């Protein structure tokens, strides 16, 4: 079991050396893209939900 664990950790270490990590600027740029996209989706879902709620309320005469 210990030999397996040692081999596994050694392989993980070797693979991590092959990874190309993002620079700080690339990471910040990607993060901003995700935040903007999430905000746009949030606003879109709010508008759709509000519209559907109003439509269903008027349809059922709940207003």
C-alpha positions in Angstrom: 0.0 0.0 0.0 2.8 2.4 0.9 4.6 1.7 -2.4 1.4 2.4 -4.3 1.0 5.7 -2.5 4.6 6.7 -3.0 4.3 5.9 -6.8 1.1 7.8 -7.0 2.4 10.9 -5.4 5.6 10.8 -7.5 3.5 10.5 -10.7 1.3 13.5 -9.5 4.5 15.5 -8.9 5.8 14.8 -12.4 2.5 15.7 -14.0 2.2 19.0 -12.1 5.6 20.0 -13.4 4.2 19.7 -17.0 1.3 22.0 -16.2 1.3 25.5 -17.8 0.1 27.8 -15.2 -1.6 31.1 -16.0 0.1 34.4 -15.3 -1.4 36.8 -12.8 -2.8 39.1 -15.6 -4.3 36.1 -17.5 -5.9 34.9 -14.3 -7.4 38.3 -13.5 -8.6 38.7 -17.1 -10.3 35.3 -17.0 -11.8 36.0 -13.6 -13.3 39.3 -14.9 -14.8 37.6 -17.9 -16.5 35.0 -15.6 -17.8 37.8 -13.3 -19.2 39.8 -16.2 -20.8 36.7 -17.8 -22.3 35.7 -14.4 -23.7 39.2 -13.9 -25.3 39.2 -17.4 -26.9 35.8 -16.8 -28.1 37.0 -13.4 -29.8 40.0 -14.9 -31.3 37.9 -17.8 -32.7 35.3 -15.4 -34.2 38.1 -13.2 -36.0 39.6 -16.2 -37.3 36.3 -17.4 -38.5 35.2 -13.9 -40.1 38.6 -13.3 -41.8 38.5 -16.7 -43.1 34.9 -16.3 -44.4 35.7 -12.8 -46.3 38.7 -14.1 -47.7 36.8 -17.0 -48.8 33.8 -14.9 -50.3 36.2 -12.3 -52.4 38.0 -14.9 -53.3 34.7 -16.6 -54.7 33.4 -13.3 -56.1 36.7 -12.1 -54.1 36.7 -8.9 -53.1 40.4 -9.2 
